[in-house]
Amino acid sequence: MGTQKQRDAFITAARKLGLHFPKGEPSNLFDSMKMEGTVGGYHIRVTTVSSQNNNRTLLDVAAPGLPEGLRVKRRTFTRGAAWARGGVKVGDPRWDSTMYVNGRDKTRTAAWLTSSRREVLLSSFDREWGPSVMLMKTNPPTLSKQRARVTIPTIPSNHTDIVVPIRRMVELLDDLELAAPIGPMTTRGARTPLAAPPTATLAGEMADPFITSSGPSGWTVFGWAMVAAIALLWILGYDGPDDVTWLAITSAVAALGLLVAVTRR
């Protein structure tokens, strides 16, 4: 759904990138502008999200070669808080202070973050990725759920606002030299997962001297916070709901544990 100028922008972008509209080219206000296809060997999907006060365009580039569960995004104030950082840290101050990273296998994720890949990502995040709308701007891509995504805070009226970030994401994924996500065929024809690589290499590169341990998970911290809260009530002699002071203190401990669990996910 969009204005004629927006529909024209999507149609032009689709033609330049070689994408198609599953429901046909949009020709009126109520037609879908969803489009998809392949660019540079990667599957592309473009969708729009519209509401009364919030229009967004999601540009997704499938990247199955990324480590399982990998999430890479720029740090925000809450992600940058020292007690809530969590995730995977490599010991490189420039990287750790700028980027938030997590993954299902933290050792594998850290090994994947070689110095060359970190440099590619940092350089990419310094680019302009699309238009700004009032106080919002198009942010660099998020790597998550086996794909790269750029979210444009509007429905573009210029095809270049779609074409440029998609081509840049394809270039970014090429520069990251993604490995095959699955192993060879078994005798029964089923694919087998890749074995976890040694810490030293993940793409033929030497072990990175910056790689360090990532620490306990957030939910482990939450569990210990709850144990501490219950123990505190018992030690201090909690006398029921009228003992407001101690109840407030232990509730704060539990809430802090829950916040750490969520922010360290």
LOMAR-807249 format. One record per residue: residue in three letters; residue number from 1; x, y, z of N, C-alpha, C, O in turn; chain. Coordinates in steps of 0.05 Angstrom, whole numbers, plus 5000, padded with zeros to 4 digits. Atoms other than C-alpha are relative to their C-alpha. Layout:
N
KEDREN     r     k   n_c1   n_c2   n_c3   ca_c1   ca_c2   ca_c3   c_c1   c_c2   c_c3   o_c1   o_c2   o_c3   c
KEDREN   Ala   NUM      X      Y      Z       X       Y       Z      X      Y      Z      X      Y      Z   A
...
% end
This chain:
265
KEDREN     r     k   n_c1   n_c2   n_c3   ca_c1   ca_c2   ca_c3   c_c1   c_c2   c_c3   o_c1   o_c2   o_c3   c
KEDREN   Met     1   5017   4976   5000    5000    5000    5000   5018   5025   5000   5037   5026   5015   A
KEDREN   Gly     2   4984   4975   5001    5027    5069    4982   4990   5018   4979   4972   5012   4963   A
KEDREN   Thr     3   5007   4981   5021    5023    5130    4939   5011   4991   4973   5026   4972   4972   A
KEDREN   Gln     4   4991   5007   5027    5034    5127    4864   5030   5003   4998   5044   4987   4985   A
KEDREN   Lys     5   4971   4995   5002    5104    5156    4873   5015   4977   5015   5036   4968   5005   A
KEDREN   Gln     6   4987   5022   4986    5121    5102    4924   4998   4974   4984   5017   4958   4983   A
KEDREN   Arg     7   5003   5024   5016    5093    5047    4880   5019   5000   4976   5031   4980   4969   A
KEDREN   Asp     8   4981   4997   5022    5134    5073    4822   5029   4994   5009   5044   4982   4995   A
KEDREN   Ala     9   4973   5004   4989    5196    5072    4866   5005   4970   5004   5027   4960   4997   A
KEDREN   Phe    10   4997   5028   4996    5184    4999    4884   5002   4985   4973   5018   4966   4971   A
KEDREN   Ile    11   4999   5013   5026    5171    4979    4812   5027   5004   4987   5038   4985   4975   A
KEDREN   Thr    12   4974   4994   5012    5234    5013    4788   5022   4985   5014   5040   4974   5001   A
KEDREN   Ala    13   4980   5015   4985    5275    4982    4844   5000   4970   4993   5020   4958   4990   A
KEDREN   Ala    14   5002   5028   5007    5248    4913    4827   5012   4994   4973   5026   4974   4969   A
KEDREN   Arg    15   4989   5004   5027    5267    4921    4754   5030   5002   5000   5044   4987   4986   A
KEDREN   Lys    16   4971   4997   4999    5337    4945    4770   5014   4977   5014   5036   4970   5007   A
KEDREN   Leu    17   4988   5022   4984    5350    4889    4820   4992   4972   4989   5005   4952   4997   A
KEDREN   Gly    18   5009   5026   5010    5314    4834    4782   4981   4986   5020   4981   4961   5020   A
KEDREN   Leu    19   5019   5012   4981    5261    4823    4837   4972   4999   4987   4968   5010   4966   A
KEDREN   His    20   5027   5002   5010    5188    4806    4827   4980   5004   5022   4987   5000   5046   A
KEDREN   Phe    21   5021   4996   4981    5122    4820    4861   4983   4974   5000   4970   4968   4980   A
KEDREN   Pro    22   5015   5025   5000    5089    4753    4883   4970   5005   4993   4957   4987   4982   A
KEDREN   Lys    23   5028   4995   5005    5020    4786    4878   4996   5019   4976   4975   5031   4972   A
KEDREN   Gly    24   5001   4982   5023    5036    4827    4815   5008   5028   5007   5007   5036   5030   A
KEDREN   Glu    25   4992   4972   4995    5060    4898    4806   4977   5016   5012   4955   5014   5003   A
KEDREN   Pro    26   5021   4984   4987    5022    4946    4851   4990   5022   4981   5006   5036   4969   A
KEDREN   Ser    27   5011   4980   5018    4975    4991    4812   4980   5018   5014   4971   5038   5002   A
KEDREN   Asn    28   5018   4982   4986    4929    5020    4865   5007   5000   5030   5025   4986   5039   A
KEDREN   Leu    29   4994   4994   4972    4928    5042    4937   5001   4975   5017   5016   4974   5037   A
KEDREN   Phe    30   5003   5024   4983    4910    4973    4965   5017   4977   4991   5015   4955   5004   A
KEDREN   Asp    31   4983   5022   5010    4960    4930    4926   5025   4997   5018   5036   5016   5028   A
KEDREN   Ser    32   4976   5006   4985    5017    4896    4963   5025   5009   4985   5026   5005   4960   A
KEDREN   Met    33   4974   4992   5012    5087    4923    4950   5022   4981   5007   5046   4987   5003   A
KEDREN   Lys    34   4980   5020   4993    5122    4861    4975   5013   4989   4975   5000   4983   4955   A
KEDREN   Met    35   4986   5011   5023    5176    4838    4928   5024   4983   5009   5034   4987   5032   A
KEDREN   Glu    36   4978   5017   4992    5230    4785    4928   5014   4989   4975   5006   4993   4953   A
KEDREN   Gly    37   4984   5011   5022    5283    4750    4886   5028   4995   5009   5034   4994   5033   A
KEDREN   Thr    38   4972   5006   4994    5357    4736    4882   5018   5022   4989   5016   5030   4966   A
KEDREN   Val    39   4981   4980   5009    5413    4788    4879   5028   4990   5009   5032   4986   5033   A
KEDREN   Gly    40   4973   5009   4993    5486    4765    4876   5001   4973   5014   5020   4968   5029   A
KEDREN   Gly    41   5001   5026   4987    5466    4695    4898   4986   4999   5027   4984   4978   5039   A
KEDREN   Tyr    42   5014   4998   4974    5428    4719    4960   4970   5004   4995   4962   5020   4978   A
KEDREN   His    43   5029   4996   5002    5353    4714    4969   4992   5026   5014   5000   5031   5037   A
KEDREN   Ile    44   5008   4973   4990    5322    4784    4978   4970   5000   5005   4955   4989   4989   A
KEDREN   Arg    45   5029   4995   4995    5255    4802    5009   4996   5028   5009   5010   5037   5028   A
KEDREN   Val    46   5007   4972   4993    5226    4872    5013   4971   5001   5008   4954   4994   4992   A
KEDREN   Thr    47   5027   4998   4990    5164    4884    5055   4996   5027   5013   5015   5040   5021   A
KEDREN   Thr    48   5007   4974   4987    5128    4945    5083   4981   4994   5023   4966   4975   5023   A
KEDREN   Val    49   5017   5002   4977    5095    4954    5150   4987   5028   5004   5002   5048   5007   A
KEDREN   Ser    50   5014   4974   4999    5042    5009    5154   4980   5000   5023   4965   4981   5027   A
KEDREN   Ser    51   5020   4995   4979    5002    5036    5213   4994   5030   4999   5005   5045   4983   A
KEDREN   Gln    52   5008   4972   5001    4972    5103    5230   5023   5019   5003   5024   5040   4989   A
KEDREN   Asn    53   4978   4982   4995    5036    5134    5255   5027   4988   4995   5048   4999   5003   A
KEDREN   Asn    54   4974   5014   5002    5090    5085    5235   5001   4985   4973   4988   4964   4971   A
KEDREN   Asn    55   4996   5013   5025    5110    5066    5164   5029   4991   4998   5047   5008   5003   A
KEDREN   Arg    56   4972   5010   5002    5172    5022    5154   5002   4982   4976   4983   4970   4966   A
KEDREN   Thr    57   4993   5019   5022    5205    4984    5098   5023   4982   5009   5044   4992   5018   A
KEDREN   Leu    58   4981   5019   4991    5243    4921    5115   5014   4987   4976   5001   4975   4959   A
KEDREN   Leu    59   4984   5011   5021    5300    4900    5069   5015   4976   5012   5034   4980   5028   A
KEDREN   Asp    60   4988   5024   4989    5321    4828    5084   5017   4986   4979   5007   4981   4957   A
KEDREN   Val    61   4982   5016   5018    5380    4791    5053   5007   4975   5015   5020   4976   5036   A
KEDREN   Ala    62   4994   5025   4987    5384    4717    5071   5030   4994   5000   5043   4997   4980   A
KEDREN   Ala    63   4971   5006   4997    5453    4696    5097   5003   4975   5017   5012   4977   5040   A
KEDREN   Pro    64   4999   5025   4984    5450    4623    5119   5028   4992   5009   5031   4975   5026   A
KEDREN   Gly    65   4973   5007   4992    5526    4621    5125   5009   5014   5026   5031   5009   5035   A
KEDREN   Leu    66   4993   4987   4974    5525    4664    5188   4999   4979   5022   4983   4960   5021   A
KEDREN   Pro    67   5001   5019   4977    5539    4627    5254   4972   4999   5011   4958   5019   5012   A
KEDREN   Glu    68   5027   5004   4990    5476    4599    5284   4994   5018   5024   5010   5020   5043   A
KEDREN   Gly    69   5008   4982   4978    5440    4649    5329   5015   5026   5001   5012   5042   5020   A
KEDREN   Leu    70   4984   4975   4999    5488    4706    5311   4983   5024   4999   4963   5026   4984   A
KEDREN   Arg    71   5013   4974   5000    5464    4776    5327   5022   5021   5002   5038   5021   5020   A
KEDREN   Val    72   4980   4978   5000    5506    4837    5310   4984   5026   4995   4970   5028   4975   A
KEDREN   Lys    73   5012   4974   5004    5482    4908    5319   5016   5021   5016   5032   5015   5033   A
KEDREN   Arg    74   4985   4979   4986    5508    4975    5342   4990   5003   5029   4966   4999   5034   A
KEDREN   Arg    75   5008   4997   4972    5508    4986    5417   4983   5025   5004   4987   5046   4991   A
KEDREN   Thr    76   5016   4977   4991    5456    5032    5448   5008   5006   5029   5025   4993   5040   A
KEDREN   Phe    77   4994   4993   4973    5457    5064    5516   4996   4977   5019   5013   4971   5036   A
KEDREN   Thr    78   5006   5023   4982    5424    5004    5550   5019   4977   4995   5027   4963   5013   A
KEDREN   Arg    79   4982   5022   5006    5468    4954    5513   5028   5006   5008   5045   4989   5012   A
KEDREN   Gly    80   4973   4992   4993    5529    4994    5531   5005   5002   5030   5028   5004   5038   A
KEDREN   Ala    81   4996   5000   4971    5517    4994    5607   5019   4978   5008   5015   4955   4999   A
KEDREN   Ala    82   4979   5020   4993    5576    4958    5639   4988   4975   5012   4997   4953   5006   A
KEDREN   Trp    83   5011   5024   4987    5532    4912    5681   4980   4985   4983   4972   4963   4991   A
KEDREN   Ala    84   5020   5014   5016    5485    4894    5624   5011   4993   4972   4995   4987   4954   A
KEDREN   Arg    85   4990   5004   5027    5532    4883    5566   4996   4972   4990   4986   4968   4968   A
KEDREN   Gly    86   5004   5027   5008    5533    4808    5563   5010   4994   4973   5029   5006   4963   A
KEDREN   Gly    87   4993   5006   5028    5538    4776    5495   5029   4990   4998   5040   4979   5017   A
KEDREN   Val    88   4973   5010   5006    5605    4760    5463   5018   5024   4998   5013   5042   4982   A
KEDREN   Lys    89   4980   4979   5002    5665    4804    5474   5026   4988   4991   5033   4966   4998   A
KEDREN   Val    90   4975   5010   5011    5731    4797    5438   5025   5013   5013   5047   5005   5007   A
KEDREN   Gly    91   4977   4987   4988    5775    4843    5480   5012   5023   4984   5032   5035   4993   A
KEDREN   Asp    92   4991   4978   5016    5784    4894    5425   4983   5024   5008   4959   5025   5002   A
KEDREN   Pro    93   5016   4978   4989    5763    4960    5458   4984   5015   4979   4961   5022   4985   A
KEDREN   Arg    94   5015   4985   5021    5743    4994    5393   4975   4984   4992   4953   4996   4989   A
KEDREN   Trp    95   5022   5017   5008    5698    4935    5374   4980   4998   5023   4956   5002   5019   A
KEDREN   Asp    96   5018   5006   4977    5669    4919    5443   4985   5025   5009   4962   5022   5019   A
KEDREN   Ser    97   5014   4976   4991    5651    4992    5457   4980   5009   4979   4963   5026   4985   A
KEDREN   Thr    98   5017   4991   5022    5616    5000    5389   4978   4980   4993   4955   4989   4987   A
KEDREN   Met    99   5018   5020   5010    5582    4934    5373   4990   4981   5021   5005   4974   5040   A
KEDREN   Tyr   100   5011   5021   4983    5536    4886    5409   4998   4975   4984   4987   4975   4962   A
KEDREN   Val   101   5000   5025   5014    5544    4813    5390   4991   4978   5019   4999   4978   5042   A
KEDREN   Asn   102   5007   5024   4984    5513    4748    5414   4997   4977   4980   4995   4982   4956   A
KEDREN   Gly   103   5003   5023   5016    5506    4678    5388   4994   4975   5016   5000   4975   5040   A
KEDREN   Arg   104   5008   5024   4985    5481    4609    5407   5025   4986   5011   5025   4977   5034   A
KEDREN   Asp   105   4975   5011   4991    5552    4582    5411   5020   5023   5003   5031   5033   4982   A
KEDREN   Lys   106   4984   4975   4996    5593    4639    5442   5029   4996   4991   5041   5015   4980   A
KEDREN   Thr   107   4972   5005   5008    5661    4606    5429   5002   5001   4970   5020   5014   4959   A
KEDREN   Arg   108   5000   5000   5029    5644    4595    5356   4996   5028   4989   5008   5036   4969   A
KEDREN   Thr   109   5005   4972   5009    5616    4665    5349   5024   5017   5003   5031   5033   4985   A
KEDREN   Ala   110   4975   4984   4996    5679    4696    5379   5021   4993   4980   5035   5010   4970   A
KEDREN   Ala   111   4980   5009   5020    5723    4654    5333   4993   5011   4972   5011   5017   4957   A
KEDREN   Trp   112   5008   4989   5026    5682    4678    5273   5006   5029   4997   5011   5039   4975   A
KEDREN   Leu   113   4995   4972   5001    5694    4750    5292   5030   5006   4998   5042   5018   5016   A
KEDREN   Thr   114   4972   4995   5005    5764    4753    5263   5005   5030   4997   4986   5045   4993   A
KEDREN   Ser   115   4994   4971   5003    5800    4820    5258   4990   5011   4973   4981   5033   4972   A
KEDREN   Ser   116   5008   4991   5027    5785    4824    5183   4969   5004   4999   4960   5023   4987   A
KEDREN   Arg   117   5029   4998   5000    5710    4811    5194   4991   5024   5017   4972   5038   5010   A
KEDREN   Arg   118   5007   4977   4983    5707    4862    5250   5005   5026   4985   4989   5045   4987   A
KEDREN   Glu   119   4994   4976   5015    5739    4914    5205   4980   5004   4978   4971   5027   4974   A
KEDREN   Val   120   5021   4998   5021    5689    4899    5149   4975   5011   5012   4962   5029   5001   A
KEDREN   Leu   121   5025   4992   4987    5631    4907    5197   5001   5029   5010   4982   5044   5007   A
KEDREN   Leu   122   4997   4972   4990    5658    4971    5230   4999   5020   4977   4986   5041   4979   A
KEDREN   Ser   123   5000   4982   5023    5670    5003    5162   4972   5002   4988   4964   5024   4980   A
KEDREN   Ser   124   5027   5000   5011    5601    4983    5138   4981   5016   5017   4964   5030   5007   A
KEDREN   Phe   125   5018   4986   4983    5567    5012    5199   5005   5030   5000   4989   5045   5011   A
KEDREN   Asp   126   4994   4971   5002    5600    5080    5186   4987   5012   4975   4988   5037   4972   A
KEDREN   Arg   127   5013   4989   5025    5562    5087    5119   4973   5012   5006   4960   5007   5026   A
KEDREN   Glu   128   5028   4992   5000    5498    5123    5105   4984   4978   4986   4991   4970   4964   A
KEDREN   Trp   129   5015   5023   5011    5446    5069    5092   4973   5007   4988   4960   4990   4976   A
KEDREN   Gly   130   5026   4993   5012    5384    5107    5072   4990   5027   5011   5004   5041   5025   A
KEDREN   Pro   131   5012   4974   4993    5337    5166    5084   4994   5003   5030   4992   4984   5044   A
KEDREN   Ser   132   5009   4993   4973    5321    5201    5149   4972   5011   4999   4964   5023   4979   A
KEDREN   Val   133   5027   4990   4998    5250    5217    5171   4996   5013   5027   4996   5000   5047   A
KEDREN   Met   134   5002   4985   4975    5242    5272    5222   5023   4993   5018   5046   4998   5012   A
KEDREN   Leu   135   4979   5007   4981    5280    5247    5283   5011   4972   4996   5029   4964   5011   A
KEDREN   Met   136   4991   5027   5005    5289    5177    5255   5018   4998   4975   5014   5014   4957   A
KEDREN   Lys   137   4983   5004   5023    5342    5152    5207   5003   4971   4994   4998   4954   5011   A
KEDREN   Thr   138   4995   5028   5007    5357    5089    5169   5027   4991   5012   5048   5003   5007   A
KEDREN   Asn   139   4977   5009   4986    5406    5051    5212   5015   4979   4984   5003   4967   4965   A
KEDREN   Pro   140   4985   5022   5014    5462    5003    5188   4986   4974   5004   4969   4971   5022   A
KEDREN   Pro   141   5014   5025   4998    5441    4931    5179   5005   4985   5026   5026   4988   5039   A
KEDREN   Thr   142   4998   5018   4977    5427    4883    5236   5005   4972   4989   4990   4964   4970   A
KEDREN   Leu   143   4996   5028   5007    5455    4813    5228   4986   4983   5021   4994   4983   5044   A
KEDREN   Ser   144   5016   5015   4981    5405    4766    5260   4983   4980   4985   4974   4985   4962   A
KEDREN   Lys   145   5018   5021   5011    5365    4702    5246   5008   4993   4971   4991   4990   4954   A
KEDREN   Gln   146   4989   5009   5025    5410    4682    5188   4993   5019   4977   4988   5011   4954   A
KEDREN   Arg   147   5005   4980   5021    5399    4747    5150   5011   5027   5009   5015   5032   5033   A
KEDREN   Ala   148   4994   4972   4995    5420    4819    5144   4975   5016   4995   4961   5011   4975   A
KEDREN   Arg   149   5024   4984   5004    5365    4871    5152   5006   5029   5004   5019   5038   5023   A
KEDREN   Val   150   5000   4971   4998    5361    4945    5139   4971   5009   5003   4954   5001   4987   A
KEDREN   Thr   151   5027   4991   4995    5299    4979    5167   4999   5030   4992   5012   5046   5005   A
KEDREN   Ile   152   5003   4972   5008    5279    5044    5131   4975   5011   5014   4954   4999   5012   A
KEDREN   Pro   153   5022   4990   4985    5234    5087    5175   4979   5015   4984   4967   5035   4993   A
KEDREN   Thr   154   5021   4988   5018    5187    5104    5117   4996   4981   4977   5009   4960   4976   A
KEDREN   Ile   155   5003   5014   5026    5161    5077    5051   5012   5018   4979   5001   5039   4972   A
KEDREN   Pro   156   4985   4982   5018    5211    5105    5001   4985   5009   4975   4968   4994   4965   A
KEDREN   Ser   157   5011   4989   5025    5190    5149    4943   5022   5002   4979   5017   5012   4957   A
KEDREN   Asn   158   4978   5000   5019    5258    5141    4909   5012   4972   4999   5019   4961   5020   A
KEDREN   His   159   4991   5028   5002    5281    5074    4882   5028   4996   5010   5035   4974   5019   A
KEDREN   Thr   160   4973   5003   4991    5353    5088    4901   5001   4993   5030   5020   4981   5040   A
KEDREN   Asp   161   5001   5005   4971    5333    5085    4975   4996   4970   5005   5001   4961   5028   A
KEDREN   Ile   162   5003   5029   4998    5317    5011    4963   5024   4986   4987   5035   4967   4998   A
KEDREN   Val   163   4979   5014   5015    5369    4992    4911   5027   5002   5013   5041   4982   5016   A
KEDREN   Val   164   4973   4997   4989    5431    5021    4945   5004   4983   5025   5024   4969   5026   A
KEDREN   Pro   165   4995   5017   4976    5423    4988    5014   5000   4970   4994   5015   4955   5007   A
KEDREN   Ile   166   5000   5028   5007    5407    4921    4983   5026   4992   4987   5038   4972   4995   A
KEDREN   Arg   167   4974   5006   5013    5469    4923    4939   5022   5002   5020   5041   4986   5019   A
KEDREN   Arg   168   4979   4998   4980    5511    4945    4998   4999   4977   5019   5020   4967   5027   A
KEDREN   Met   169   5002   5024   4983    5485    4888    5041   5012   4976   4986   5025   4959   4999   A
KEDREN   Val   170   4988   5022   5015    5503    4839    4986   5030   5002   5000   5044   4982   5004   A
KEDREN   Glu   171   4971   4996   4999    5573    4869    4983   5011   4994   5028   5032   4981   5031   A
KEDREN   Leu   172   4991   5005   4973    5578    4866    5059   5002   4970   5005   5022   4960   5016   A
KEDREN   Leu   173   4999   5029   4995    5560    4792    5061   5022   4986   4984   5034   4967   4993   A
KEDREN   Asp   174   4978   5011   5016    5609    4777    5005   5027   5005   5014   5043   4987   5016   A
KEDREN   Asp   175   4975   4993   4986    5664    4813    5044   5004   4984   5025   5027   4980   5034   A
KEDREN   Leu   176   4998   5016   4975    5648    4771    5106   5008   4971   4994   5014   4956   5012   A
KEDREN   Glu   177   4991   5027   5008    5666    4708    5066   4986   4978   5016   4999   4964   5031   A
KEDREN   Leu   178   5016   5019   4984    5610    4666    5095   5006   4971   4992   5009   4965   4968   A
KEDREN   Ala   179   4996   5028   5005    5622    4592    5102   4974   4986   4994   4952   4997   5000   A
KEDREN   Ala   180   5025   5015   5005    5572    4539    5079   4987   4993   5026   5001   4985   5045   A
KEDREN   Pro   181   5014   5004   4974    5518    4531    5133   4997   4971   5007   4992   4965   5030   A
KEDREN   Ile   182   5004   5028   4994    5513    4455    5127   5021   4983   4987   5035   4992   4969   A
KEDREN   Gly   183   4979   5017   5009    5559    4397    5115   4992   4983   4976   4971   4988   4964   A
KEDREN   Pro   184   5005   5016   5023    5562    4343    5061   4976   4981   5004   4966   4978   5027   A
KEDREN   Met   185   5022   5019   4999    5506    4294    5045   5008   4974   5014   5031   4965   5011   A
KEDREN   Thr   186   4995   5026   4987    5501    4231    5088   4991   4978   4980   4980   4984   4959   A
KEDREN   Thr   187   5008   5022   5017    5488    4162    5059   4970   4999   4996   4961   4988   4976   A
KEDREN   Arg   188   5029   5000   5003    5413    4172    5070   4990   5026   4986   4966   5029   4983   A
KEDREN   Gly   189   5008   4976   5014    5413    4239    5034   4994   5023   5017   4986   5044   5007   A
KEDREN   Ala   190   5006   4978   4983    5405    4282    5095   5026   5016   5005   5048   5005   5005   A
KEDREN   Arg   191   4977   4983   4995    5450    4341    5108   5009   4997   5029   4992   4994   5047   A
KEDREN   Thr   192   4990   5002   4972    5495    4338    5170   5011   5028   5007   5023   5041   4991   A
KEDREN   Pro   193   4990   4973   4992    5512    4401    5211   5030   5000   4999   5043   4980   5001   A
KEDREN   Leu   194   4971   4996   4999    5581    4429    5207   5010   4995   5028   4997   5003   5047   A
KEDREN   Ala   195   4988   5004   4974    5625    4406    5264   5011   5027   5010   5020   5043   4994   A
KEDREN   Ala   196   4989   4976   4989    5646    4461    5311   5030   5002   4994   5044   4983   5000   A
KEDREN   Pro   197   4972   4998   5008    5713    4487    5285   5018   5005   5024   5008   5014   5045   A
KEDREN   Pro   198   4982   4993   4978    5774    4494    5329   5001   5029   5004   4996   5045   4985   A
KEDREN   Thr   199   5000   4971   4994    5782    4560    5363   5020   5015   4983   5016   5039   4978   A
KEDREN   Ala   200   4980   4986   5015    5843    4576    5321   4991   5011   4974   4998   5034   4967   A
KEDREN   Thr   201   5009   4989   5026    5808    4583    5254   4971   4994   4995   4960   4975   5006   A
KEDREN   Leu   202   5027   5005   5009    5740    4589    5223   4997   5007   4970   4977   5000   4958   A
KEDREN   Ala   203   5000   4994   5029    5757    4614    5153   5028   5001   4989   5034   5017   4972   A
KEDREN   Gly   204   4973   5001   5009    5829    4596    5144   5018   5022   5011   5039   5027   5000   A
KEDREN   Glu   205   4984   4978   4989    5854    4653    5187   5012   4991   5027   5003   4972   5039   A
KEDREN   Met   206   4987   5006   4975    5900    4652    5247   4982   5008   5023   4964   5025   5021   A
KEDREN   Ala   207   5016   4993   4976    5870    4653    5317   5004   5029   5007   5025   5040   5005   A
KEDREN   Asp   208   4999   4972   4994    5852    4723    5338   5009   5004   5029   4996   4993   5047   A
KEDREN   Pro   209   4991   4997   4972    5891    4745    5401   4981   5015   5017   4984   5015   5042   A
KEDREN   Phe   210   5020   4984   4984    5832    4789    5422   4979   4982   5013   4966   4991   5032   A
KEDREN   Ile   211   5023   5017   4991    5784    4730    5434   5002   4993   5029   5023   4984   5038   A
KEDREN   Thr   212   5001   5006   4971    5763    4722    5507   4974   4986   5006   4956   4984   4989   A
KEDREN   Ser   213   5024   5013   4992    5710    4686    5546   4977   5020   5002   4982   5044   5008   A
KEDREN   Ser   214   5022   4982   5000    5640    4716    5544   4984   5000   5027   4966   5016   5030   A
KEDREN   Gly   215   5013   4999   4974    5618    4699    5616   4973   4985   5001   4965   4974   4980   A
KEDREN   Pro   216   5025   5016   4996    5553    4668    5644   4977   5013   4985   4978   5037   4979   A
KEDREN   Ser   217   5023   4990   5014    5486    4675    5610   4983   5017   5019   4986   5016   5043   A
KEDREN   Gly   218   5017   4982   4984    5435    4726    5633   4980   4985   5018   4975   4993   5040   A
KEDREN   Trp   219   5020   5015   4984    5385    4673    5657   5014   4986   5024   5001   4982   5044   A
KEDREN   Thr   220   4986   5011   4977    5439    4642    5701   5002   5022   5022   4999   5017   5046   A
KEDREN   Val   221   4999   4977   4981    5448    4711    5733   4973   5004   5013   4972   5009   5037   A
KEDREN   Phe   222   5027   4996   4988    5373    4717    5742   4994   4979   5021   4983   4985   5042   A
KEDREN   Gly   223   5005   5022   4981    5370    4649    5777   5014   5006   5026   5002   5002   5048   A
KEDREN   Trp   224   4985   4994   4976    5424    4669    5826   4988   5025   5014   4989   5026   5039   A
KEDREN   Ala   225   5012   4976   4988    5390    4737    5837   4975   4992   5016   4970   5003   5038   A
KEDREN   Met   226   5024   5009   4985    5325    4701    5857   5008   4985   5025   4995   4989   5046   A
KEDREN   Val   227   4991   5014   4976    5363    4655    5905   5009   5020   5021   5003   5017   5044   A
KEDREN   Ala   228   4991   4979   4982    5396    4717    5935   4977   5015   5013   4978   5021   5037   A
KEDREN   Ala   229   5023   4986   4989    5329    4752    5943   4986   4984   5021   4979   4995   5042   A
KEDREN   Ile   230   5013   5017   4981    5297    4693    5978   5017   4997   5026   5006   4998   5048   A
KEDREN   Ala   231   4982   5003   4977    5358    4683    6023   5000   5026   5017   5001   5024   5042   A
KEDREN   Leu   232   5000   4975   4986    5357    4757    6041   4975   5003   5017   4977   5012   5040   A
KEDREN   Leu   233   5025   4998   4984    5284    4754    6063   5002   4982   5024   4994   4990   5046   A
KEDREN   Trp   234   4998   5019   4978    5299    4693    6106   5019   5010   5022   5013   5009   5045   A
KEDREN   Ile   235   4979   4991   4981    5362    4722    6138   4990   5024   5016   4995   5026   5040   A
KEDREN   Leu   236   5009   4975   4987    5329    4789    6153   4973   4997   5015   4964   5016   5028   A
KEDREN   Gly   237   5024   5005   4985    5267    4757    6182   4975   5014   4989   4963   5030   5003   A
KEDREN   Tyr   238   5024   4988   5013    5212    4777    6133   4975   4992   5015   4970   4968   5019   A
KEDREN   Asp   239   5024   5005   4984    5147    4784    6173   4974   5002   4985   4953   5004   4998   A
KEDREN   Gly   240   5025   4999   5014    5096    4786    6118   4998   5026   4984   5016   5042   4983   A
KEDREN   Pro   241   5003   4977   5018    5067    4839    6071   5003   5027   5013   5007   5047   4999   A
KEDREN   Asp   242   4997   4974   4987    5071    4894    6125   5029   5009   5001   5035   5032   5006   A
KEDREN   Asp   243   4971   4994   4998    5147    4890    6124   5009   5011   4972   5023   4998   4957   A
KEDREN   Val   244   4998   4989   5026    5149    4936    6064   5029   5005   4992   5037   5001   4969   A
KEDREN   Thr   245   4972   4992   5006    5223    4958    6068   5015   4976   4988   5027   4978   4967   A
KEDREN   Trp   246   4984   5023   5010    5254    4889    6061   4987   4988   4975   5002   4978   4958   A
KEDREN   Leu   247   5013   5010   5024    5202    4868    6010   5008   5016   4976   5013   5005   4954   A
KEDREN   Ala   248   4991   4983   5022    5221    4928    5967   5028   4994   4992   5035   4994   4968   A
KEDREN   Ile   249   4972   5005   5006    5295    4913    5973   5003   4974   4984   5017   4973   4964   A
KEDREN   Thr   250   4997   5025   5014    5288    4840    5953   4987   5000   4973   4996   4987   4954   A
KEDREN   Ser   251   5013   4998   5026    5240    4857    5897   5018   5014   4980   5019   5007   4956   A
KEDREN   Ala   252   4982   4986   5017    5291    4905    5870   5023   4982   4991   5032   4983   4968   A
KEDREN   Val   253   4979   5019   5008    5344    4850    5871   4990   4982   4978   5004   4976   4959   A
KEDREN   Ala   254   5011   5018   5020    5298    4803    5833   4996   5015   4973   5001   5003   4952   A
KEDREN   Ala   255   5005   4985   5025    5279    4858    5782   5026   5005   4986   5028   5004   4961   A
KEDREN   Leu   256   4974   4995   5012    5353    4874    5771   5010   4974   4986   5021   4976   4965   A
KEDREN   Gly   257   4992   5025   5012    5366    4800    5758   4985   4995   4974   4997   4985   4955   A
KEDREN   Leu   258   5015   5004   5025    5310    4797    5707   5009   5019   4978   5011   5011   4955   A
KEDREN   Leu   259   4990   4981   5020    5335    4860    5672   5027   4991   4988   5031   4992   4964   A
KEDREN   Val   260   4974   5010   5010    5405    4830    5667   4995   4976   4982   5009   4973   4961   A
KEDREN   Ala   261   5006   5024   5016    5375    4765    5640   4991   5008   4972   5000   4997   4952   A
KEDREN   Val   262   5010   4991   5026    5339    4802    5585   5021   5014   4983   5023   5009   4959   A
KEDREN   Thr   263   4980   4984   5015    5396    4849    5566   5024   4983   4991   5038   4991   4973   A
KEDREN   Arg   264   4977   5017   5007    5447    4792    5564   4992   4977   4981   5008   4960   4976   A
KEDREN   Arg   265   5009   5022   5017    5405    4748    5518   5016   4997   4975   5011   4980   4958   A
% end
